[in-house]
Amino acid sequence: MTEATAPEKQFAIQKLYVKDVSFESPGTPHTFSFKQWNPKIDLNLTNTHTQVDGDIYEAVLSITVTVTHDDKTAFLVEIQQAGLFAIAGFEEEEKKYLIGSQCMGILFPYAREVISNLSAGGGFPPLILVPVNFDALYQQHLQQNQAQQNEPEAKH
């Protein structure tokens, strides 16, 4: 007699890679003439994912960092850090959490390193982004979606 068993859960990194990257420094060389470097940093994070084949998913963390000084853009970095992940045996909600939180947490340090290297290579101090709590961002996203679903439809 055989018992029905739940499929084995699998979450594994298959490949990590930079999908797209850009560095722009529109104000150079004038940007380097600042006597005191006191930049303002604007950070924008987004993520997407696609099912590639069967249990393989591509997760993409997109980061745009705009660094301004005296209301002028010193430099701009855009990166799409991606990874292929094998995700099998999980319920749909668990899968969404793994992709929206755990995959992004895995991708972030790689993107952060590329951003730091690009800023230093562009002649600026290395830009080290602070860690991001992707669990909290994922929970916030769920709460926003829930709030939107609970809002009554606007009457025309």
N, C-alpha and C positions, 0 to 999 in steps of 0.2 A: 504494500500500500504506500503510495507516495503522497506527500503533503504538498499543497500549493505553497510555494515560497515567493516572497516579494523579490522582485529583481534586485540584484546587487547594486548598491549605490556607487557611482563612480564620479569623481570630480578631479580632473587632471589637466595640467597645462600641456598642450601639444606643441605650441610655438608662440614666441613673443617677437614682435617686430614693430618698427616704425612704418606706418602706412603713408604718412605725409608730414612734412616739416617745412617751416618757413621762418626766416629771420630777416627783419627789416630794420634799418636804422636810418630813417629819412633825414634826420638833422645833422648827420656827421658831415664834416669834422667839427662844426660849430658846437655840437653837443658836448664835446670834450673840453670846451673852454670854461665850463662852469667852475667857479672857485670852490663852491661847496656842493657836494652831491647829496641831494635830499629828494629822492624820487617818490612819486606816488605810483602805487602798483594796483592795477585793476586786473582781477583774475576771473575768468569765465570757464566753467567746467560743464561739459555735456557728455552724454554717453549714448551709444547705440549698440545694437547687436543684431545679428542675422544667423539663422540656422543654415549652416553650410551644407552639411550632409549627415543625415541620420542624427547621431548624438553629438556631432561636432558643431560648435557655435563660435562665431567670430564676435568678440566684444571689442568695442573701440571707445577709448577715452579721448575726448577732444579737449584740449586746453588752449586757451588764448590768454596771453599775458601782455598787457599794454603798460609800459613804463613811461611815465611822463615826468618832466622836470620843468618848472615854471610854465605850466600849461602847454608845453610842446612835447610831442612824442619823441622820447629818446630812443626807444626800440620797442619792437613788437615781435613776439614769438608765438607761432601757432604750431601745434603738434597734434597728430592723431597717433596715439600709441595703441597698438592692437595686439590681440592674442587669439589663438585658437584654443578652445577648451573642450575637452570631452566631458559631457554632463549626461549621465544616464541613471535611471532608476529613481529619480526624484519626482515628487508631485509637481504640478505646474507652478504653484506658489513658491515652493522651495527653489525651483529652477530660476524663477524671476529674481528671487533674493540672491542666489549665487551669482547670477549675471550682473545684477544692478549694484551689488555691494562687494562681494568677494572678488570677482574678476577685476573690478575697478581698483580695489585695494592692492591687487597684485600688479596692475599696470602702472599705477601712479608713481612708484619710486623710479621706474625706468624713464617715464616722461620727465620727471623732476630732474634726473641726471642730464638728460639731453638739453633741457632748458638752461640748466646751470652752465653746461659746456658751451652752448651757443652764445649766452650773454658774455661769458669770459672771452670767447673767440672773437666777439664783436668789439672788444676793447673796453667792456664795462666790468664792474665787479661781478663775480659769480652770483647769480640770482638763485637762492636756495628757498624753494617754496616750503611753507610749513606743512606738516602732515595734515591730511584730510580724513575726517571720520565718515567713511562712506556708509557705514551702518546708520548713522544719524541722518545723513542725506537721503538714504533710501526710505527710512521711516517717515521723514518729512514729505517725501514724494507720495507715499501711500496716503498720508493724512490729507494732503492737498487734493488728491484724486477722490478720496472719500467725501471731502467737503463739497467738491464740485458736483458729485453725483447726488448729494443730499439737497442741493439748491433747487428750489422750484424753477421750472422753465419760465423764461421771460415771456410775457404775453405781448403779442403784436397788435 
